[in-house]
């Protein structure tokens, strides 16, 4: 039997293991201790130990540095100098059933490295979203890691990491799995135009054909992103664009008076008796800057600078996108050419339409026959941040974070700065796929809001390499270390889901 070490004592939070000299253990390694079933442990720290006094070691080192290596010898050095691993029990398995560990393995119990067979109690969920393979330290097992799409998305997913740790690659891998399902629709607001794959590997090459692409400059096979001004309502701007009280009142009056043509009338400069001219001028300027629409003084026609928001055309875009989502498709919306507020407004209009529809379906009893909807948001603090909510009030995204679960709508929020998101919102993000993060404050926020106790994982999170992650979820028995495959390699592989012999994972 392959031996990694032997338990020599410790306490509930830290089992001490003396590792075998020719079986070195590394941080994050998963080990197994047998006995009345078996206990899975994870290495949290490594420390030097020696039976030789410190002074003697310093003297021996000095001899070696000065070139007297042949004169310095220790009796059985591999027994007197060794490394102690601090490991924490994370799961106990008895009769094939996993449970939280409530007692420690025995003294001098031999431990070995985990094997794929040790995870045989895990099963593939009915609606699997592939995340990667179980990782033991830097070693990757063949056991795939899945989460159930219907559970995880409706309970919201948070993906925190600093730049360059593989957030977009992870989301691509997840969406590739979701494209095979008709019970899940995904709205992807893409500010960098990186998910569809116009110039690189992307979701557009998925064989199912369930990926729909909208862009202001759509390629062949794509759809032009054009939104008619009549589709916009005052509530779409809530929490997205900060209006003063006077401006909000003016907007309400124009909407009550002109209905769906309210923006057109403001841009045209149509005056209302109880709206000040200065307020009207500011609103016209705001719509020019954010929506890119203005009145051509020469022709008297409304023109569009960016082409997305327009007076003519785009009448059915929002309904078409909502229809694709209800058909269980992935809709990628390229917002890379829009300013920040305009980009968020596009997402607000689409999300608001879906939320409104699903509220109606719930009241009529049709909701159970509809697919769940997930919304992917990059740089989530722009709409879920503490200051944004305090200054501008709730928006459709914060509403979905609080209430979306009741209507089978969830968020996949991606961020570098978890500390900017309120704890009340973080508490609703019940699955966190944690990638590397060097910032101590951000790690503290992640650990404080995780579904499992990650208090010993501070160093582990900081040292996660690109493509390495920890999955903490209410749907997993323990925080699962995973290795996410490179998207290009993942799409070329045809065996990871179809191999009936694979041991598959669900929390």
N, C-alpha and C positions, 0 to 999 in steps of 0.2 A: 504494500500500500504506500502511495506517495505521501511522505510526511513533510509538513511545513514547519512544525514546531510542537511544543508541549506546554499546556497550561501550568503555570506555577503559582497562581493566586490572583489577587485583585479584589475588586468590589463590583457592585451591580453595574456601575457606569463604565468600568474599565477592567476587563479581564487581561491579565498579564500573560504573555506567551513568549517563551524563549524559543527563538527560531533556530532551526537547524542550519549549520554553517553553509552547507551546500544547497539549501533551499531558501534563498533570501526572499523575504516578504517586503512588499512596498505599500505605501499609503493607499487606502481604498480597496485593498485586497479583500475578497470574500473567502472566509475559511469555514470549515465544518468540523464540529466536535460531536462525535458519536456518543450514544448513551440514552436509552429510553426514547428512541427516535433519534433526532439529531438537531443541533442548534447551529444556526448560521450566524457567524460573527463578521464584523467589518473592522478592518484595521484603521484606527484613527490617529495613531502617533507611533513613532519609532524612537528609541532611545538607546545610547551606548551604555553597556554595563561591563564591569571587569572585576575579577577577584584579586587583581594585582593593585597595590596601593598607587595613588596618583603620583607620588614622588618617584616611585620606581618606573612608572610609565614615562614620565618626563625625562628621567635620566636615560632610559633606553632610546627615546626619541632623539635625545642629544647625541648619543653615540652614533646613531644611524645617520644623522645630518652631517656629522663630522667625518664620516667615512669609515667608522669602526663596525660595520655591519656584521662581520664575521665573528666578533667577540661577544655579541649580545644574543642570548638564546633564552627562551622561556620553556618551562616544562608544559607540554600539552597546551600550546597557546590557543588552539581553537576551543578548548573547554574553559579557559580562564578569561578570554575576551569574547564577548558575544553581544548580540543586539536583542533588546526586549521590545516586543510589539504590544501596544495597548489596543485592545479590540473591544468592541461593544456588541453584545448579543442583540440582533435585530429581528430574529424570527426563530421560533421553535416548531419543528415538524414532527408530528406523532401520528402513526397510522395513516400517513398521506394527507393529514389535515394541518394547515399552517395556523399558528396562533402566536400571540405576543409572548415573548419569553418572561417568565415569572420566577425563574431560578437559574442558578449558574451551573455550568458544566463542572464535573468533579476535578479535584487536584490531579495533576500529572496526566490529565486526559490528553491523548494525542489529537492533534488537529491536522487537517489536510486542506488542500485547495478545493474550492467548490467545483463541481462538475455539472454538466448540463442535466444529468439524471437527478441531481438534487432538487431541481425545479420541476420535477415531473408532475407535481400537484397543480401546476398552473395550466390554465386552459385558454384557448383563443376565444375572444368575445364574439358575439353574434354580429356586431357591426365594427370590425377591427380597423383601427387606424395605426399604421406601423410607425414606430418611433426610432427603432434601431435594435441593437442586440445588447444583452446584458453584458456589463463591463465589470471586470474584477481588477481593480487597479488600472493598469494600462493594457491588460490582456482582455481580449474580446471573446466571449463565449458564442456558441452557435444558437443560443436560446433567443428568439426574437421577442421584442417588447411591444405589446399592443395596449391601447386603451379603447374602451367602447365609445364610439362616436356619439351615440345618443345620450349617454350619461355625461361624458366629459364636456361636450360642447354646450349643452343646456345649463351645466353648472359652471361654465366659463373657464377659459384656459388663459394663464398668464405665462409669457415667455420673456423672462428678464435676462439681460446679458449686455456686456459692453460691446463696442464695435469690433467686428472681425472674429467673433466667436461662433458664427454659423447660424444666426437666427433665421435668415432668409432661406438657407439650405434646409433647415429643419421644417419650416413651413411648407416648402415645396414638396418634401418627402411626405408630409402629412396629407397635403392636398392631392397628391398622386394617388394615395390609397382611397381618399374620399371620392375621387372621380368615378370609381367603380360602383358607387352606391346610388340608389335612387331614393333613399330615405333621408338624405342629407343634402341641403342646398347651401352653398358657401358664397358669400359676397366678399371679394378681395379688393380692398381699396389700395391700389398700388401706386405710391408716390414716386417710385423709382423705375417703373416699367421693367421689372425684372422677373415677374412670375410667369407671364405668358410665354416668353422666349422668342421674341422677334429676331434677336441676333445671337442667341445662345440656347442651350438646352432649357426647356421650360414645359409648362403644362399644356401648351398648344399641341404637343405631339402625343398626347394621351390617346391610345387606340379606341377608347370608348366614344370619343366625340362629344363628351359631356362638358366640355370647357368652352364657354362663350366669352368673347373678348370685345370690349368696348374701348375705343380710343378716339381722341380728336383727330388723329391722323391714322385711321385704321388701315391695315394692310388688306390684301385680298383674303377674303374669308372672315374678316372681322366686321365689326359694326361701328358706325360713326357715333361718337358720344356727343349728342346734341340734346339739350333740355330746353323745352319751350318755357318762356317766362310765365305762362299761364299755369304751369304745374307747380309753381312756388307759392307757398302759403306763409303767413307770418310766423307760425310755430316752427318752421324749418330753420329760422334764423336764431331761435332761442338757444342761448348758451354757446353759440358759434360766433356771432358778431355782436360786440357790445354797443347797444343803442342806449341813448339817454331816455329818461322817462318821457320827455316831450316828443322825441322821435318815435318811441313805441306807441304813444297815443296817436300820433299822426299816421303811422302805419295802420293801426286799427281802424281809423276813420276812412282811409283810402280803401282798405279791404272791405269794409262794410258798405261803402258807397259804390265801388266799381267791381267787387267780387274778384274773379280771376284775372281781370285786367288791371289790378291795383298797381303793380310794378310799372306797367306800360304807361299809366297815367302819371305816375311820379316822374318817370324819365322824360315824358313829354312836357313836364312842367305844368300840368293841369292844377289849378289852384282851388283850394277849398276855403271857405270863408273863415273857419276857425283854426286853420293851420298857418302859422307864421311863414313868411317868405324865406326867412333865413333857415328855418327847419327844412323846408322843401328843398332848398339849395344844397344843404348838407346831405340829405338823402339821395339826391341825384348824383352827387359826387361819390358817395359811398357805393352806389350801384355801378357807377362807372369804373371805380377802382377795383371792386371785388368781382362783380359779374362781367365787367367789360362791355356793358351796354350803355349807349349814349344816343342823344338826338342829333342827327345831322341837320344843322341849321339851314343848309342850302336846299336839301330835298324834303325836309320835314319827316324823314323816315328814321326809325330806330336801327342803329347799326351795332354790330357785335365785333369787338376787338379780337377776342380769343376764339370765337366760333362755337363755344360750348353752350352758353346761355344765349338764346336768340328769340326774336319775335315771330319768325316764320320757320316752321319745321321743328322736329323733335317732339311732336305732340304725344307720341306713344312710347318714348324711350323708357320712362320710369315704369310704366305698366308692363312693357316687354321684359325689362330686367326682373321685375317682381314675378312675372310669369315663369321665366327661366328658373328662378330660385324655387318656386313652388313645384317645378318639374324635377327637382333634385339635382340641378346642374350647378357647376362652379362658374360664377360670373366674375371675370377679372376686369376691373375698371381702371384704365390708365389715367391717373391724375397728375402725371409728372410735369405737364405743361401748365398747370394751374397754380395760382398763388395759394398760400396756406389756407385762408378763409374759404376761398372758392372750392378747394379740394374737400375741405371738411363739409361744406354745404352740399356738395354732390352726394357724399355719404349720408348726410342728414336727410336729404330728400328721399333717397332709396330706402334707408333704414326706417324712416317714418312711414313710408307706404307699406312696407312689410309688417311693421308693428301694428298699424291700423287694421290691416287685413286679418292678422292673426288674432287680434282682439275680437274681431267680428266672428271669426271661425270658432273661437272658444265659446262665445255666447250662443251660437247656433248648434254646437255639438259636432262641428265638422273638423275640429282641430286634430283629433286623433287620427284622421285619415290624411293629414298633411305631413310632408317631411319637415324635420327640424331645420332651422336656419342658423348658420354661424356667420359672424361678421368679423373679418380680419382687419385690425386697425394697427398700422405702424405708428410709432411715436405716440403711444396711448395717452401720456399726460397732457397732450394738447387739448383733449376733450374730457379726460377723466382726472385731471390734476386738481389738487386742493384749491389753488388760487383761481383756476378757471371756474370751478363750481361756486366758490365764494363770491367772485366778482361778477360773473355773468349768469349764475343760476344753473339749474339742471338743464341738460340737453338730452337728445334722444339716446345717446350712448350711455349716459349715467342712468337714465330711466331703464334701459335694457339691462344694465349691470344689476340694478335693484329688483326689477320685476320681470325680466325677460324669461326667467325659468318657468313662470306660470303659463307662458304662451309659446314654449318650445323654441325660444330664440336665445342664442348665446353669443358671447364675445370671445375672440381670440386676440388678446391684447399683447402687443409687443412693445418693449420699452427698455431703455438703458437706465432710467431713473425711477426705480420703484418708490423711493422716498417721497416723490411728488404726488403719489396717488393716495387718497384717504384710506385709512384703515378699514372703514366701513365697506369700501369698494373691494379692497384686497381680501377681506374676509369672505366675499362672495365668489372669489376666484378659487374654485375648489381643486383645480389641477394646476400645478406650477411645474413647468419644464425649465429647470434652472441650468443655464450655461455659465461659463466662466465670468467672474466679476472681481476686479482688483480693488474696488472701492469699498472700504470698511463699512461706511454708513449704509450703502446699498445692500451689502451682505446682511447687515443686522436687520434691515427691514424685511428682506426675503426670509431669513430664518425665523423672524418673529411672526410671520403670517403663514408659514408652511403648514401643511396638514399633518406632518410627522415632526417629531422632535429632532431638529437639525442643529442643536446647540454645539455638537462636537464637529460639525462639518464646515466651520468657518474657513479653516485652512484648505479644506478639500475644494470648496467652491472657488476660492482664489486661485487654486492651481489647476483648475479644469482647462484642458487644452481645447483647441478648436475642434468642434464636433463631439465633445464629451459633455454629458449632462447628468443631472439628478432629477428624477421624476418623483415629485411629492404630490400625492393625490388622496382624496378621501376614498377613492376606488382601488387603492393599493394597500397591501398589508404593511409595507415598509417603503422607505425612500429608495427607489431603484436606480442604481447607476447604469447609464446606457452609453453606447457609442453610436452616433448617428452616421449613417453612410453618406458619402458624397452623392449628391443628387444624380449626377451623370452616370455614376457606377450603379446606383440603385435602379435607375430606369432600364439599364441594360440587362440587369439580372432578371431571370424569369422563374427562379426556383424558390425565392424566399417565402412566397405565399402558397405555392402549389405543392410543395414537398410535404406529403402526408406524414413523413417520419419526423419532421421537426417538432421539438418540444416548444410549445407556444405559451405566451405569457399574457396574463391579465391580472390586475390587482385583485 
